[in-house]
Amino acid sequence: MLQRPRPFSNSRPQVSHQRGNSRPGEGKAAEAVVAALSALHTLRMHDAEGAVTMVTRDASLPYSPTVLPYVVSGRSAAGRVFLRDEGYFREQKVNYLRGAQVESVAADRNTVRLAGGGEICYGKLLVASGGLIKEDVADEI
């Protein structure tokens, strides 16, 4: 039986959304992790059985970069850095593709091409990159 998704724990990354508060690109990985896991949580609240594939460039499970300094310094166990484990993705019936990068999206064919030649067909596509929209584009929307 599929269990409802667990709410996020307090160990999730704390991401600043203030402009000019960090170097360019800093925090983007953490934003993407939060965006993707939040999207999955929301999807599973509305559809517990639909096919879901998550693609990430990271070779590891989703982790909190804010915990890394504590792990390196020995003040926290290495396992505490991960936000979700393999069991979570199995329970949620998610095909979690690690170490894969999206090369292109062909919306007219409902396919995503992966770097290295793989291809994924989809019915609906959600991009949860955690990125910010450009101001000049936001003005046009």
Disulfide bonds with the S-S distance in Angstrom:
none
